[in-house]
Amino acid sequence: MTQQSAAPVILIDDDRDLLKATAQTLELAGFSVSAFSMASRALAAIDSDFAGVVVSDIRMPDIDGLQLFDRILLLDPDIPVILITGHGDVAMAVKAIKDGAYDFITKPFAADGLAQSVQRAAEKRRLTMENRALREAGELAQDSLPLIGQTPAMERLRRTLRQIADTDVDVLVTGETGSGKEVVAGLLHRWSRRAKGNFVALNCGTLPESVIESELFGHEAGAFTGAQKKRIGRVEHSSGGTLFLDEIESMPASTQVRMLRVLEMREVMPLGTNDLRPVDLRVVAAAKIDLGDPRQRGDFREDLYYRLNVVTVSIPPLRERRDDIALLFGYFAERAATRFHRPVPALPVAVQSHLREHDWPGNVRELAHFAERFVLGLEEIGGSSSLRPINPNTAIPLPERLERYEADIIRETLGRNGGDVRRTVEALGIPRKTFYDKLQRHGIVRGDFSK
């Protein structure tokens, strides 16, 4: 059997001798077998993420095979269940097949027959799990891109955002330039009860001190020279929604004092009036520096930092999650192709190497711009500009394209390292287990690349 067809098997039979013999048969066929003499114990090892096959006898005490099958249907109707039957149970087994069981094997059975049935069922389950992963990738692409990623750091980040999105606490987001701080702020808004309100963004580093207070707090007509009419500020406009303050470390000192009062009292006083107006808002602030470090904080008020720092979310730089680069690049290339009405070019080896080896100091923003130039044919890496376009009439879903990009990079790295696992894993910057998981998912046989 190939590595790809190997799969976990849960085997249940109350006849311990037959259980042992059947387990040995399946193990010799290349499967990883977990044997149980009671169905109730086997059920504890099965959930909707179980990636293998269940093989069970029908006649058992406690819970019989048909009852087990019914319970598995409730967990996940796509888990293949193979029933082992005596001659008197064939009618029941046939009914179970009609209800969704994968197959039934009659006693006494040939070892090859059982192994072949399990192998077919395992392949069906593998395809089911892969299709689910692709659908989830597609849903993620619609919901949270470019916060896409399979690395543990990104999974933790998405999980944290889900946990705090509806708690209404103020959040401080830290991360390097181009890492996606506004994306994080937008997701906190969209995933919260405030989603129907306004998401108001202001970059504190782009406005001069003479303008920023009017932008934030608003003003009355005649409040200062040139203020000909009343203006609602960003703080008041975000009431009921979310206020995102980017590069907050650039906020002028005088504005920091007024902003601290807004955060503490949840009220705003526009320029030119003594009226206090209550506001219901959540503030998400972003900084490129560590405001908790006095040396980096500089003139930024310590009390404002602690008021903002209810919850801190840190976005890892792209160089620390290299396993996500291929997926992100695929998404940005697809988006650029749609925008520029161009086909997505094939991925040359030189571009694959650049994606893997470049440090990406501009993070996700730099990668997005690189993908746009690549689609336009303006990127020449390693002296190669021969970009082979795919057939523009061929409709390939985005998740499938992302998978292809990742598989191409793994194959190229294996080939360059002669199939050596250690060097390949180090070059890809991923854990060894993740590497083997990806080989299995993409159907890549490492031995094909050995020198």
Secondary structure, 3 states (H helix, E strand, C coil): CCCCCCCEEEEECCCHHHHHHHHHHHHHCCCEEEEECCHHHHHCCCCCCCCCEEEEECCCCCCCHHHHHHHHHHHCCCCCEEEEECHHHHHHHHHHHHHCCCEEEECCCCHHHHHHHHHHHHHHHHHHHHHHHHHHHHHHHHHCCCCCCCCHHHHHHHHHHHHHCCCCCCEEEECCCCCCHHHHHHHHHHCCHHHHCCEEEEECCCCCHHHHHHHHHCECCCCCCCCCCCECCHHHHCCCCEEEEECHHHCCHHHHHHHHHHHHHCEECCECCCCCEECCCEEEEEECCCCCCHHHHCCCCHHHHHHHCCEEEECCCHHHCHHHHHHHHHHHHHHHHHHHCCCCECCCHHHHHHHHHCCCCCHHHHHHHHHHHHHCCCCCECCECCCCECCCCCCCCHHHHHHHHHHHHHHHHHHHCCCCHHHHHHHHCCCHHHHHHHHHHHCCCHHHHCC
